[in-house]
Amino acid sequence: MLFETAAAPLYEEAAVSGGLADSDPRIAKGGPQREALDLLVSLNLLVHDRAHQAYVPVDPATVQSHVVGPLSQQGAELLNESSEWARAFGQLSQAWRRSPTSSSRGPITEFRDAAIGTFIAGAVAEAESELLTAQPQADRDRRRVSLKSALERDSAALDRGVKMRTLYQHSARRNTPTREYVAEVTALGAEVRTLDEFFNRMIVVDRRLAIIPGSPDLSLAMAIREPGLVAYLADIFERAWERARPFTDSERSMMNSIAREQRAMTIRMLIEGHSDPVSAKRLGVSARTFAGYVADLKAEYESETRFQLGYTMGQRGVSGLESD
């Protein structure tokens, strides 16, 4: 927050020294403290004294009521408005349940584009006991933005006592925004693990609602409330969870094991003939990183081409399914 980090210290300096001279390069246009100065002036905490060519401090007590008062009033108005919205939506929900449409459309609802994030935020906000989430790696820039909003949403759920478990791919361990997010939520009690294999996105809320993608480009999501299908999806999560590795475990033996699992999956992708983009997606890495994995295998098996690599591995009985 600009006021706390820059404006308040600048005001304290002005109060101690008696003012900030116009000639101070820090507050000149484009200077490092200019934005903080403008904020203090806009709040009437500093006023310009032409006679002394300086910005001089004003007693905060004379300004506080003009700033805090309207905010308090606005907060009270927002609380009242939120209560009115809650009552209105409660009435709409009752009307929906009485409508033949609510049963005729079945236990699956579709959401598109921006409505997906809004629905997920609402579903997580209503979670009472448990959240299960599966999150394969995504574009790093988009991931940083989505993790920031997810942290606020998930932290609120954890603060309410909701138990949360999340699955990532092993590649997430090398993604800085993901590591930062994991550090935050695990400190609040969440559990996070990683797997070598590809899986799709999924959120299960209180074992009563599951949210899964409805299209490859993630522009469509499906909310499932059919108990048997939700239980089936939760069981898939549990089986994957048992095979996964704790995200917070960074011991050498664990990291070596993860490296072996990623190497084995790279071999399976090559043997099965998948393209680099498909293989990279399955491992949750970029196409460039996957090409690096293949180059390492070529060097290991002294092969110049992928054909030679495949032939050499076949001759040696390498399948990517060998046990450690």
Stockholm file with secondary structure:
# STOCKHOLM 1.0

chainA/1-324         MLFETAAAPLYEEAAVSGGLADSDPRIAKGGPQREALDLLVSLNLLVHDRAHQAYVPVDPATVQSHVVGPLSQQGAELLNESSEWARAFGQLSQAWRRSPTSSSRGPITEFRDAAIGTFIAGAVAEAESELLTAQPQADRDRRRVSLKSALERDSAALDRGVKMRTLYQHSARRNTPTREYVAEVTALGAEVRTLDEFFNRMIVVDRRLAIIPGSPDLSLAMAIREPGLVAYLADIFERAWERARPFTDSERSMMNSIAREQRAMTIRMLIEGHSDPVSAKRLGVSARTFAGYVADLKAEYESETRFQLGYTMGQRGVSGLESD
#=GR chainA/1-324 SS CHIIIIIHHHHHHHHHHTCEETTCGGGSTTCTTHHHHHHHHHTTSEEEETTTTEEEECCHHHHHHHHHHHHHHHHHHHHHHHHHHHHHHHHHHHHHHHSHHHHHTTTEEEEETHHHHHHHHHHHHTCCSEEEEECCCCCHHHHHHHHHHHHHHHHHHHHTTCEEEEEEEGGGGGCHHHHHHHHHHHHTTCEEEEESSCCCCEEEETTTEEEEESSTTSSEEEEECCHHHHHHHHHHHHHHHHHCEETTCCCHHHHHHHHHHHHHHHHHHHHTTCCHHHHHHHHTSCHHHHHHHHHHHHHHTTCSSHHHHHHHHHHTTCCSCCCC
#=GC SS_cons         CHIIIIIHHHHHHHHHHTCEETTCGGGSTTCTTHHHHHHHHHTTSEEEETTTTEEEECCHHHHHHHHHHHHHHHHHHHHHHHHHHHHHHHHHHHHHHHSHHHHHTTTEEEEETHHHHHHHHHHHHTCCSEEEEECCCCCHHHHHHHHHHHHHHHHHHHHTTCEEEEEEEGGGGGCHHHHHHHHHHHHTTCEEEEESSCCCCEEEETTTEEEEESSTTSSEEEEECCHHHHHHHHHHHHHHHHHCEETTCCCHHHHHHHHHHHHHHHHHHHHTTCCHHHHHHHHTSCHHHHHHHHHHHHHHTTCSSHHHHHHHHHHTTCCSCCCC
//
